[in-house]
């Protein structure tokens, strides 16, 4: 039996993780995202545990209409659900610089 999630923030995090998987599924997209976010592939998994990092994933996807549509199709979502997930997560993530 599948656990149903009713908390909008939890749903948004699930959508963002799906978006990260979508981005990571294509080397060109992943390279562009890593360059933009300033993180390396070795820290991607640990960064994905940070809900604020997930905001940057959705921001990246939402900047390109074709990417939004491609992700929405792949995740079987309506494109407006991607924007709603972004809004539910709130603040923008910024990489900590030592």
C-alpha positions in Angstrom: 0.0 0.0 0.0 1.3 3.5 -0.9 1.5 6.1 1.8 -0.5 9.2 0.9 1.2 12.5 1.5 -1.0 15.4 2.4 1.5 18.0 3.6 2.1 20.5 0.8 5.7 20.9 1.7 6.3 17.2 1.6 4.6 16.9 -1.7 6.8 19.8 -3.0 9.9 18.1 -1.8 8.9 14.9 -3.6 8.3 16.9 -6.8 11.7 18.6 -6.4 13.5 15.3 -5.9 11.8 14.0 -9.1 13.0 17.2 -10.8 16.5 16.5 -9.7 16.3 13.0 -11.1 15.0 14.4 -14.4 17.9 17.0 -14.5 20.5 14.3 -13.6 19.1 12.0 -16.4 20.6 14.1 -19.1 24.4 15.0 -19.0 24.0 18.4 -20.6 21.2 19.5 -18.2 23.2 18.1 -15.2 26.3 19.9 -16.3 24.5 23.2 -16.6 22.8 22.7 -13.2 26.1 21.8 -11.5 27.8 24.8 -13.0 25.0 27.2 -12.0 24.6 25.8 -8.5 28.4 25.7 -7.8 28.3 22.3 -6.3 30.2 19.2 -7.6 28.8 15.9 -8.5 30.3 14.4 -5.4 28.2 16.6 -3.1 25.0 16.3 -5.1 23.5 13.5 -3.1 24.1 15.2 0.3 22.8 18.5 -1.0 19.6 16.8 -2.2 18.8 16.2 1.5 18.6 20.0 2.0 15.0 21.2 1.3 16.4 24.7 0.4 18.7 23.1 -2.2 15.6 21.6 -3.7 14.4 25.1 -4.3 17.3 25.7 -6.6 16.5 22.5 -8.6 13.0 23.7 -9.2 14.2 27.2 -10.1 16.5 25.7 -12.7 13.7 23.7 -14.2 11.3 26.6 -14.2 13.6 28.9 -16.2 13.0 26.9 -19.4 9.5 26.2 -20.6 10.6 23.2 -22.6 12.3 21.8 -19.5 9.2 22.4 -17.4 7.0 20.6 -20.0 9.5 17.8 -20.4 9.8 17.2 -16.6 6.0 17.5 -16.1 5.4 14.9 -18.8 8.0 12.6 -17.4 6.6 13.0 -13.9 3.0 12.8 -15.1 2.3 16.2 -13.6 0.6 19.3 -14.9 3.2 22.1 -15.5 1.5 24.3 -13.0 2.2 21.7 -10.3 5.9 22.4 -10.8 5.5 26.1 -10.1 3.2 25.3 -7.1 5.9 23.0 -5.7 8.4 25.8 -6.0 6.1 28.2 -4.2 5.5 25.7 -1.4 9.2 25.4 -0.7 9.7 29.1 -0.1 13.1 30.6 0.2 15.9 30.4 -2.4 19.0 28.2 -1.6 22.5 29.6 -1.7 25.5 27.5 -1.4 27.6 28.0 1.8 31.0 29.3 0.9 33.7 28.4 3.4 
